[in-house]
Amino acid sequence: MIKRPETTMLSPDRIDLAPLKAANDDYAIVRRAIAYISERWRAQPEIEQIAHAVGVTPDELHHLFRRWAGLTPKAFLQAITLDNARKLLRDSASVLDATYEVGLSGPGRLHDLFVTHAAMSPGEWKSGGAGLTISYGFHPSTFGIALVMATPRGLAGLAFGDPGEEKAMLDDMRRRWTKATYMEDKSITTPLAARIAGAASLLLWIGVVAFGRWTGFTLHATPLVS
């Protein structure tokens, strides 16, 4: 008869649950911060206000948010502001009206937000890309084929699809900037694709946690660093 080795069972009261509880607490803080920003973005809250609302210091919130979400509270606020400004401009609002509607202090701040994170000015976005040359390239990614769109200022758009859907993806992007000139150029989009590869999963996490689903605000341009 073969004698089997005895299996030692670890008693539940000897399992250290402290790290799991700490991680769960940190997640809850970040989730509350995302909800606070999502509900009050138009007031453009400072990090001190957000931190006070979720019960931590500004430094603690900054580090927790960045560790869990991959970007700062400020960058997340900028992403929501940018997304809403784009919608307003496309719905016929003037640059000035859109500026104040999204809670910014002047058109210069809206211009800086668009140039930095959408790679075009508010006027260029509103005009459908008139006068812009947009380079594009298809690249492999964790989520399938990534279509990267770029202007001379940087990343302008991003879409994911399955192999064989490249034409449909490009056609969909072209509808966003109907008056732009398009040129396939991987020498321009490859460096951007490398950045996106490290951030895409984090952006997906933010979209799901903030809104319970994948949201479109990261599919045009989102602050990847701050």
N, C-alpha and C positions, 0 to 999 in steps of 0.2 A: 504494500500500500504506500502510495506516494504521500509524503507529508508536505502539505502546502504551507508556505510561510504565512505567519500571522499578519494580518493587516491592522495597522494601528490607526484608529479613528481619532481625529482631532476634535476635542470637545468644543461645542459652539462657544462656550464661555471663555475659551482660550484664543479665539480668533480676534485679532485686533481690527475693529471696524472704524477706528478713528480716521485713517486716511480716506476711507470711502465717504464718511460723513463730511469731512472737510471739503472733499471734491464736490459733493452734492450741495453743500452750502455755497461754495463759490459759484457753481452753475446757477443756483437760484438768484444770487446777486446780479449776475450778468444778465440773466433773463429779465429781471425786474428793470434793470437799466435800459435794456432794449425796448421794453414796453413803455417806459417813461419817455424816452426819446421819440418813439414812434407816435405817441399821443400828443407830445408837446413840441414837436420840431419847429412849428411856425414861430414859437417864442424864442427860438435859437438859444436854448438854455446853456449856461456855462457848466463846465465839469463840476464845479463846486455845488451847483444846484442839484445836478444829477446824483452826485455822491451822497449829498445830504438826504435825498429822497430814498435812497436804498440802504442808508445806514452805514456807510464806510467813508474813509477819507478820500480826497481826490487822488492821491498817489496810489492808494489801494485799488480804487476803481480802475485807474489807468492800466495798472499791471494785470489785474484780473481780466479785464475786458480784452486786452491784447493777447493774453495767454489763451483764453478760451475762443476768442473770435478772430484773432489774427489781424485786427486793426483796432484803432483807438475809438473811444466814444465820439471824439470830434470828427473822425473820418466817417463814422456811421451816420452822424448827423448831416454831414456834407452830402453823402450819397442820397439820403432822403430828400434833402433840399433840392439837389440837382434834378432828381427825377421829377419832382413836382414843378420845378421851373420849366423843364422841357415840355411838359404837358400844357402848361399855361401858354407858352410861346406858340406852340402848334395850334392851340385853340384860339389864336388871334390876339392874345394879350400883347401889349407893347413891352419892350424891354423894361421900361420904367415901372409899368404896372406889375409886371411879373416880379421885379425886384422887391417891391414892398409887400406883395401878396405872400411871398415865401419868407418874409421876416428879415430881410437884409437891409442894411442901413443906406445903401446907395448902389447905383448901377455899376460902379467900379468893383464892388464886391461880387456882384453876379458875374461880371466879365472874368474876374480872376478865377472864380469857381469853375466856369465853363472851360476856360483855357487850360487850367491845371488838370481837370478831371474828365473833360469831354473832348479835349484836343481841338476845340474850335470856339469861336466867340458866340455869344448869345444870338447875335445877328445872323451869323453863318448857319447856326442851327435852325433859326426861324425861317430862313430863306430856302431851306432844303439843301444846303451845301453849295449854293451858287458860288462859283469861283474857286471851289476847293478841289484838290486832287486827293482822292482817298486810295491808298494802297491796300491790297488785301492778300491773304495767304491762308491756305488750309494746312492744319497741323494736327498730328495725333495728340490725344489727351486722355485723361482718366474718364471723361464723360463722352468719349467718341471723337468724332472729327470736330476740331475747333476752327471756326472761321474768325480770323483776327483782322480787324479793320483799323487803319492808321492814317493820320494826317502827319504833316511835318512836325506837329506839336506833340505827337504821341498816340496812345491808344484811344480810338474813337468808338469802337464797337466790338462785341464779342458774341458769338452764337455757337451752340453745340448741336450736332446732329449725327446721324448714322452714315456709314459709308454708302455712297450712292445718292445722298441727299444734298450734295454740294451745290448744285445749280439752284435748288429751291432755297437753300440757306442764303446764297448770294442775292437771289431775286428779292427775298424778304428784306435783306439789309438795304438794297438799292431803293426800296420804297420809302425808307427813312430819310434818304438824302437824294431826292429825285433829280436835283439839278447839279450834282457833283460829277466830276470825271473820275472814272475808276481804272485802276491799273494793278494787275497781279504782280507782286514783287516780294518774294520771300526774304530777300536780303534785308528788307525793312521790317517785316512782321515776325521773323524768327526770334530776335531778341525779346520782343514783347511776349511771344508765346512761351518763352522760358520763364518769364516772370509770372505769367498767368498759371502755369503748371503748379507753382508753389502756393498759389493763393486761391485757386478755384474752389477747392473743397471747403475752405474757410468761408468763402462768400456764399456757398450753398448753405452752409450751416446757419449763417446769419439770416438768410432768406427764410429758411424753414422755421427757425426759432422765433423770429420777429413776426412772421405773418402766417405761420402754420402751413406754408406751401412755398414752392419755388416762385420767386417774384422777378419781374422783368427789370428791376432797376439795375441789376448787375449786368444785363445783357448789352447795354450800350457802353457804359464806362463807369467804373466805381473806383474810389480811392483805394489803391492797393497798399500804399504806405502813407505815413503821416509824419 
